[in-house]
Each structure stands twice: as C-alpha cells, then as structure tokens.
Amino acid sequence: MNNIELIATSAFGLESVLAVELKKLGYADLTVENGKVTFAGDGNAIARCNIWLRTADRLFIKVGQFPATTFEELFENTKALPWGDLIPEDAEFPVEGKSIKSKLFSVSDCQAIVKKAVVEKMKMKYKRSWFPEKGPRFKIQIALLNDMATLSIDTSGAGLHKRGYRQKTGDAPLKETLAAAMILLSRWKPDRVFIDPFCGSGTIPIEAAMIGRNIAPGLHRDFASQHWPDLNKHFWINARQEAADLADHDQPLGIFGFDIDQSAVELARYHAAQAGFKNLLSFQRQDITELKSRYKYGYLIANPPYGERLSEKKSVIELYKAMRQVFNNLDTWSFYVLTSHQNFENLLGRKADKKRKLYNGRILVNYYQYFGPKPTVLEGPFTKKNP
C-alpha cells in the first residue's frame, strides 16, 4: 500500500496535539480539521502510527470523499471507488456510520446503501455474486458532515485508547488517550517529580511512565490491519522493532499516585504491573488535604471529581477549596487540572495561566494550567526543599 491518504481521528480539542505527534513521526503534510488529521502515508505509516500514536482514537484509510444529498448520489459515488483494490475476496467488511447536519440523516439507511454499493463493485472485481465474509476484517465507515460523505476503512480495530494494561475499570474512567494528551500538553519531562492526587485506576501516572520512558502505547497489542494479506508483515515487524529499540527502560521515574479510595489504589497498582511498571510507580491511599512533597519542583496533573451529579456538588466545592491550600504549599510546582466545574478558578483563588477546552467523553471540560518556575542552573530537577 503506497501513496494512500490516512485519517487519524481524535477527541475534539486534541487535533493539534495529534498533529504534533504525527510531525514527530515524520509526517509533515497534514490537514487538521475538527476531530481528525489527514495526511499522506503508506503501509509503513499504518503500522507505525497505530503503534506510536498516544492521542488518536483510530487510524483510517481514506477511500473517497464526495457530496451526497440523495441516496442515489451516495450509492453511485460509493460504487465508483476502488473497493476491489483494497478489500480481498474473502474479507469481512461491515459498515458503520454517522451523520451530522446532513440531509441523509438515517445512519442505518446510509450503512445499507454503502454496503450494497461496495458489494456491487466487488462483484465486478471478483466475478462472483456472493461473498462469504469469513476472512480478515475491513470495517468501512461512512461519515456524513454537512452533506459531505467520507468513506474510509478502519486499520486499528479496537480503539487506540485500549493499550492492553487496563483490564479493569473504576468509576468514571479517564480514557488513556486523554490522559496522554494532558501530559503532553503539560510538557512534563521524566526528570521532574510527577504527582496525580486523584489517581483512580492509575491511568494518568501509567501514561506518564510510558511517555517518560518513550514506550510506544501500541507496542504489545493487536490491530485489525496487521491481519490484512496485502499489508506486508515486515511493516509490522520493523515498526515494532523500531519501538522496542527506542524505549528507554533505564530512565529513572519519580511518579506518585494518590487516592482516598483504597480499592482504587489497589486497582492502580494492578494496572501498573500489567503495563510493566510493577514497583516502579508509587500508589498510596491519601486524602488531597494531606498532600505534600519533599521535592522543591514538580508537576501535579489531576482529573478530580467534577460534581456533575447534584448530590456531589457541595462536596466537590469543598474539595476544590481544600486544593487551594495544597497548591499554596507547593508554590514552586506546576499544576494541571481537568474539570467541567465552571467556578474552579474562583474556588482555587487563582486564575489559570492558560486553559484549554477539551471533551472528557461527552462532557465539556477545561484544562487549567498553572506554570511554576523552572529550577535554577545550580539546582537539579530533583532538588529537595530546605528542612
């Protein structure tokens, strides 16, 4: 597969973070749009991007794009695309869809029409009237936005947030992709102490450890396209070898996770072990009001409770007020907090140096960023406070 157009999708607000990741992988000609980044690539790019991208939801091959305001337009334009050049004769090719602000709003009807059009095109290619669909999976997506149809094939399979280490989840789990984005946006480096005071099942500290040691998030998982017969297996072998070679397993880490819930702490320890960080990350039961550090400089990155439920609003307000004193005590630290609470800055008693609108699932949140001073030339990043 050479000279193909690829689409990496992301949650709204993370497109620029994803674009930076792609540029670091060597893909420069990017088109950034809402919820996706489109770029040119090849079979090697399919393997490398699936293995390396931390903030992408999925990676698609873009098959075609065209305006469609009638079912006839959708059928004929879909049929005109080169499906037989991409999908083998025995492949399973289900169709999923979505429609936003488009005349063709019935997703089920659009899926059925696309499926029929693809079958008709494949009949012409393979000279047969029926397809068993028992081979590798080529999931087709029809996405309609403002009457523009985009047809693509999913190369990832399970969403890229599924790294493989989080086999159990606690309440309101944070997606790994969003956790990774929070860390990348903070510009944290592994030579600085890192604390998550609301660690839950451990996602943010584990993603920090993977970033700190340059461990590719998809190194140990499976992808739909690695089973495609026309995608050279050497692409995957080489991409995995590259990722293994670039991992820095000797990088020291000072990463700490705390939570008031002991069961969450135990779950975080379990997930850390699953991710290969057993005994390398510290997880302890502790209330936010007890938080302190012997280190002068560090990063605190957190996803605290939001108070979305009416019954939680009062306790969350008290929690945020308590965070004010903690932050004041760690006055040379940098803080990054994700929350949907619109009054967070007032409760904390401090305006953020920067804030960014993101989405945690379907919840609109702000990522509040407070920048601390850098260590002086004579001080190392792990400088301890004066006694």
C-alpha positions as CSV (number, residue, x, y, z in Angstrom):
1,M,0.0,0.0,0.0
2,N,1.8,3.1,-1.3
3,N,0.7,6.8,-1.6
4,I,-2.5,6.4,0.4
5,E,-4.4,9.1,2.3
6,L,-4.7,8.4,6.0
7,I,-7.0,9.9,8.7
8,A,-6.1,9.8,12.4
9,T,-9.2,10.7,14.5
10,S,-9.2,12.3,17.9
11,A,-11.4,13.8,20.5
12,F,-12.4,17.4,19.9
13,G,-9.7,19.7,21.2
14,L,-6.8,17.3,20.8
15,E,-6.3,17.7,17.0
16,S,-3.2,19.9,17.4
17,V,-1.7,17.6,19.9
18,L,-2.2,14.7,17.5
19,A,-0.7,16.8,14.7
20,V,2.5,17.3,16.8
21,E,2.7,13.6,17.3
22,L,2.5,12.9,13.6
23,K,5.1,15.5,12.8
24,K,7.5,13.9,15.3
25,L,6.9,10.6,13.5
26,G,8.0,12.3,10.2
27,Y,4.6,13.1,8.6
28,A,4.7,16.7,7.7
29,D,1.9,17.4,5.1
30,L,-1.0,17.5,7.4
31,T,-4.6,18.8,7.2
32,V,-6.0,19.5,10.6
33,E,-9.8,19.5,10.9
34,N,-12.4,19.1,13.7
35,G,-11.8,15.6,15.2
36,K,-9.2,14.4,12.7
37,V,-5.9,14.9,11.0
38,T,-5.4,13.8,7.4
39,F,-2.0,13.0,5.9
40,A,-0.2,11.0,3.2
41,G,1.4,7.7,4.0
42,D,2.0,4.1,3.1
43,G,1.8,0.6,4.6
44,N,4.7,1.5,6.9
45,A,2.8,4.5,8.2
46,I,-0.2,2.3,9.0
47,A,1.9,0.2,11.3
48,R,4.0,3.0,12.8
49,C,1.0,5.3,13.6
50,N,-1.1,2.6,15.1
51,I,1.8,1.6,17.4
52,W,3.0,5.1,18.3
53,L,0.1,7.5,18.4
54,R,-0.9,8.3,22.0
55,T,-3.8,10.7,21.4
56,A,-5.5,9.3,18.3
57,D,-8.8,7.3,18.6
58,R,-8.3,5.3,15.4
59,L,-6.4,5.3,12.1
60,F,-8.4,5.1,8.8
61,I,-7.5,4.7,5.1
62,K,-9.4,7.4,3.3
63,V,-11.1,5.7,0.3
64,G,-13.0,8.7,-1.0
65,Q,-15.0,11.9,-0.3
66,F,-17.9,13.5,-2.2
67,P,-21.1,15.5,-1.7
68,A,-24.2,13.4,-1.1
69,T,-27.7,14.7,-0.6
70,T,-29.6,11.8,-2.0
71,F,-29.3,8.0,-1.6
72,E,-28.7,7.7,-5.3
73,E,-25.7,10.0,-5.1
74,L,-24.4,8.1,-2.1
75,F,-24.8,4.7,-3.9
76,E,-23.2,5.7,-7.2
77,N,-20.3,7.6,-5.8
78,T,-19.5,4.8,-3.3
79,K,-19.7,2.3,-6.1
80,A,-17.2,4.3,-8.2
81,L,-14.5,3.9,-5.5
82,P,-11.7,1.2,-5.9
83,W,-13.0,-1.2,-3.2
84,G,-11.8,-4.3,-5.0
85,D,-8.2,-2.9,-4.9
86,L,-8.4,-2.6,-1.1
87,I,-10.6,-5.4,0.1
88,P,-9.8,-9.1,-0.6
89,E,-12.4,-11.5,-1.8
90,D,-12.9,-13.4,1.5
91,A,-12.8,-10.3,3.7
92,E,-15.4,-9.4,6.3
93,F,-16.5,-5.8,5.6
94,P,-19.1,-4.5,7.9
95,V,-20.2,-0.8,7.6
96,E,-20.7,1.6,10.4
97,G,-21.8,5.2,10.0
98,K,-22.6,8.6,11.5
99,S,-24.4,11.7,10.1
100,I,-24.1,15.3,11.4
101,K,-26.0,18.2,9.9
102,S,-26.7,16.3,6.7
103,K,-29.9,15.6,4.6
104,L,-29.1,11.9,4.7
105,F,-29.7,11.6,8.5
106,S,-30.7,8.0,8.7
107,V,-27.5,6.2,9.6
108,S,-28.9,2.7,9.2
109,D,-30.1,3.5,5.6
110,C,-26.7,5.0,4.7
111,Q,-24.9,2.0,6.0
112,A,-27.2,-0.3,4.0
113,I,-26.7,1.7,0.8
114,V,-22.9,1.8,1.2
115,K,-22.8,-1.9,1.9
116,K,-24.8,-2.6,-1.3
117,A,-22.6,-0.3,-3.4
118,V,-19.4,-2.0,-2.1
119,V,-20.8,-5.4,-2.9
120,E,-21.7,-4.4,-6.4
121,K,-18.2,-3.0,-7.0
122,M,-16.6,-6.2,-5.6
123,K,-18.8,-8.4,-7.8
124,M,-17.3,-6.6,-10.8
125,K,-13.7,-7.2,-9.5
126,Y,-14.1,-10.8,-8.4
127,K,-16.7,-12.1,-10.9
128,R,-18.9,-13.6,-8.2
129,S,-22.4,-12.9,-6.8
130,W,-21.8,-13.7,-3.1
131,F,-19.1,-13.1,-0.6
132,P,-18.6,-15.4,2.5
133,E,-17.0,-12.7,4.7
134,K,-15.0,-15.1,6.8
135,G,-11.6,-13.6,6.3
136,P,-9.8,-10.6,7.8
137,R,-11.9,-7.6,9.0
138,F,-12.0,-4.4,6.9
139,K,-14.5,-2.2,8.7
140,I,-15.9,0.5,6.5
141,Q,-17.0,3.9,7.9
142,I,-19.4,6.3,6.2
143,A,-19.2,9.7,7.8
144,L,-21.6,12.4,6.7
145,L,-20.9,16.0,7.7
146,N,-22.7,19.0,6.2
147,D,-23.8,16.7,3.2
148,M,-20.2,15.7,2.5
149,A,-19.6,11.9,2.7
150,T,-16.2,10.5,3.6
151,L,-15.7,6.8,3.1
152,S,-12.8,5.1,4.9
153,I,-11.5,1.7,6.2
154,D,-10.6,1.3,9.9
155,T,-7.0,0.0,10.2
156,S,-7.0,-0.1,14.0
157,G,-9.8,-2.4,15.1
158,A,-10.3,-1.8,18.8
159,G,-9.8,1.9,19.7
160,L,-6.3,3.1,20.2
161,H,-7.0,4.0,23.8
162,K,-7.0,0.3,24.5
163,R,-3.4,-0.1,25.4
164,G,-3.9,-3.5,27.0
165,Y,-2.9,-2.8,30.6
166,R,-6.3,-1.6,31.8
167,Q,-8.3,-4.8,32.1
168,K,-10.5,-3.5,34.9
169,T,-12.0,0.0,35.4
170,G,-13.2,2.0,38.3
171,D,-15.9,4.7,38.4
172,A,-15.8,7.2,35.5
173,P,-12.6,6.0,33.9
174,L,-10.5,8.6,32.0
175,K,-9.5,7.4,28.5
176,E,-5.9,6.7,28.1
177,T,-5.8,9.0,25.0
178,L,-7.0,12.0,27.0
179,A,-4.6,11.2,29.9
180,A,-1.7,11.1,27.5
181,A,-2.8,14.4,25.9
182,M,-2.9,16.0,29.4
183,I,0.7,15.0,30.0
184,L,1.9,16.1,26.5
185,L,0.2,19.5,26.9
186,S,1.9,20.0,30.2
187,R,5.4,19.4,28.6
188,W,6.4,17.3,31.6
189,K,9.8,15.6,31.3
190,P,10.8,12.5,33.3
191,D,13.5,14.3,35.2
192,R,10.8,16.1,37.2
193,V,8.7,14.7,40.0
194,F,5.1,13.9,39.0
195,I,2.0,13.6,41.2
196,D,-1.6,12.6,40.5
197,P,-3.5,13.2,43.7
198,F,-6.8,11.7,42.3
199,C,-5.2,8.7,40.5
200,G,-8.2,6.4,40.4
201,S,-7.3,3.3,38.5
202,G,-3.8,4.7,37.6
203,T,-4.3,5.9,34.0
204,I,-2.5,9.3,34.2
205,P,0.6,8.0,36.1
206,I,0.9,5.0,33.8
207,E,0.6,7.1,30.7
208,A,3.2,9.4,32.2
209,A,5.6,6.5,32.7
210,M,5.1,5.3,29.1
211,I,5.8,8.8,27.9
212,G,8.8,9.2,30.2
213,R,10.4,6.0,29.0
214,N,9.3,6.6,25.4
215,I,7.4,3.3,25.3
216,A,5.0,3.1,22.3
217,P,1.4,2.7,23.6
218,G,0.5,0.1,21.0
219,L,3.7,-2.0,21.2
220,H,2.1,-5.0,22.8
221,R,-1.4,-5.0,21.3
222,D,-3.1,-6.3,18.1
223,F,-4.5,-4.3,15.2
224,A,-7.1,-5.2,12.5
225,S,-4.8,-4.3,9.6
226,Q,-1.9,-6.5,10.7
227,H,-4.0,-9.4,9.5
228,W,-4.6,-7.9,6.1
229,P,-2.9,-10.1,3.4
230,D,-1.8,-7.1,1.2
231,L,-0.1,-5.2,4.1
232,N,3.4,-6.6,4.2
233,K,4.1,-8.2,7.5
234,H,7.6,-6.7,7.5
235,F,5.9,-3.3,8.1
236,W,4.7,-4.5,11.4
237,I,7.9,-6.3,12.3
238,N,10.0,-3.3,11.5
239,A,7.7,-0.9,13.3
240,R,7.6,-3.0,16.5
241,Q,11.4,-3.4,16.4
242,E,11.8,0.4,16.0
243,A,9.5,1.0,19.0
244,A,11.4,-1.6,21.1
245,D,14.8,-0.1,20.2
246,L,13.6,3.5,21.1
247,A,12.2,2.6,24.5
248,D,14.4,3.8,27.4
249,H,13.8,1.3,30.2
250,D,16.6,2.8,32.3
251,Q,15.1,6.2,32.6
252,P,14.5,6.9,36.3
253,L,10.9,7.9,37.2
254,G,9.6,9.8,40.1
255,I,5.9,9.3,39.6
256,F,3.4,9.1,42.5
257,G,-0.3,8.5,42.5
258,F,-2.7,9.0,45.5
259,D,-6.4,8.4,46.0
260,I,-8.7,8.4,49.0
261,D,-10.2,5.1,47.9
262,Q,-8.1,2.1,48.8
263,S,-9.7,-0.1,46.2
264,A,-8.8,2.4,43.5
265,V,-5.2,2.4,44.8
266,E,-5.1,-1.4,44.5
267,L,-6.5,-1.3,41.0
268,A,-3.9,1.3,40.0
269,R,-1.1,-1.0,41.3
270,Y,-2.6,-3.9,39.3
271,H,-2.7,-1.8,36.1
272,A,0.8,-0.6,36.6
273,A,2.0,-4.2,36.9
274,Q,0.1,-5.0,33.7
275,A,1.8,-2.2,32.0
276,G,5.3,-3.4,33.0
277,F,5.8,-0.8,35.8
278,K,5.4,-3.0,38.9
279,N,7.2,-1.4,41.9
280,L,8.3,1.5,39.6
281,L,5.3,3.7,40.3
282,S,4.2,4.6,43.8
283,F,0.5,4.4,44.6
284,Q,-0.8,5.2,48.1
285,R,-4.1,5.9,49.9
286,Q,-4.1,9.6,50.8
287,D,-6.6,12.5,51.0
288,I,-5.7,15.6,49.0
289,T,-5.6,17.7,52.2
290,E,-2.6,15.6,53.3
291,L,-0.6,16.1,50.1
292,K,2.9,17.5,50.4
293,S,6.3,16.8,48.9
294,R,9.9,16.9,49.9
295,Y,10.8,18.0,46.4
296,K,11.0,21.7,45.6
297,Y,9.9,21.4,42.0
298,G,7.4,19.1,40.3
299,Y,4.3,18.6,38.2
300,L,0.8,17.9,39.6
301,I,-1.6,16.6,36.9
302,A,-5.1,15.7,38.0
303,N,-8.6,14.8,36.9
304,P,-10.6,15.4,40.1
305,P,-14.3,14.8,40.6
306,Y,-16.4,17.3,38.7
307,G,-19.6,17.4,40.7
308,E,-21.8,16.6,37.7
309,R,-24.4,15.0,40.0
310,L,-26.4,17.3,42.2
311,S,-25.6,15.2,45.3
312,E,-21.9,15.7,44.7
313,K,-21.8,19.5,44.1
314,K,-21.3,20.6,47.7
315,S,-18.5,18.1,48.4
316,V,-16.7,19.0,45.2
317,I,-16.8,22.7,46.1
318,E,-15.2,21.9,49.5
319,L,-12.7,19.7,47.7
320,Y,-11.6,22.5,45.3
321,K,-11.3,24.9,48.2
322,A,-9.1,22.4,50.0
323,M,-6.9,22.2,46.9
324,R,-6.2,25.9,47.3
325,Q,-4.1,25.4,50.4
326,V,-2.3,22.4,48.9
327,F,-1.3,24.4,45.9
328,N,-0.2,27.3,48.0
329,N,2.1,25.0,50.0
330,L,3.6,23.7,46.7
331,D,4.3,27.2,45.4
332,T,7.2,26.2,43.1
333,W,5.3,23.4,41.4
334,S,3.3,23.4,38.1
335,F,-0.4,22.3,38.3
336,Y,-2.6,21.0,35.5
337,V,-6.3,20.2,36.4
338,L,-9.1,18.9,34.2
339,T,-12.6,19.7,35.3
340,S,-16.0,20.7,34.0
341,H,-16.7,22.9,37.0
342,Q,-17.2,26.5,35.7
343,N,-16.2,28.1,39.0
344,F,-12.9,26.2,39.5
345,E,-10.6,29.2,39.3
346,N,-12.7,31.2,41.8
347,L,-12.7,28.3,44.2
348,L,-9.0,27.8,43.8
349,G,-8.5,31.6,44.3
350,R,-6.2,31.8,41.3
351,K,-6.6,32.5,37.6
352,A,-5.0,29.9,35.4
353,D,-2.0,30.9,33.3
354,K,-3.7,29.1,30.4
355,K,-6.8,27.0,29.9
356,R,-7.9,24.8,27.0
357,K,-11.4,23.4,26.2
358,L,-11.5,19.7,25.8
359,Y,-14.0,16.8,26.0
360,N,-13.9,14.0,28.5
361,G,-16.3,11.7,26.7
362,R,-19.3,13.9,26.1
363,I,-18.6,16.3,29.0
364,L,-17.1,19.7,28.0
365,V,-14.2,20.4,30.3
366,N,-11.4,22.9,30.8
367,Y,-7.8,22.0,31.2
368,Y,-6.5,24.6,33.7
369,Q,-2.7,25.1,33.5
370,Y,-0.7,26.9,36.2
371,F,3.0,27.3,35.4
372,G,5.6,27.0,38.2
373,P,9.2,28.3,38.0
374,K,12.0,26.3,36.4
375,P,14.8,25.0,38.6
376,T,17.8,27.4,38.7
377,V,21.0,26.5,36.9
378,L,22.6,25.4,40.2
379,E,19.6,23.2,41.2
380,G,18.7,19.8,39.8
381,P,15.2,18.9,38.9
382,F,15.0,16.6,42.0
383,T,16.2,19.3,44.4
384,K,14.7,18.8,47.8
385,K,13.2,21.5,49.9
386,N,15.3,23.0,52.7
387,P,14.5,21.4,56.0
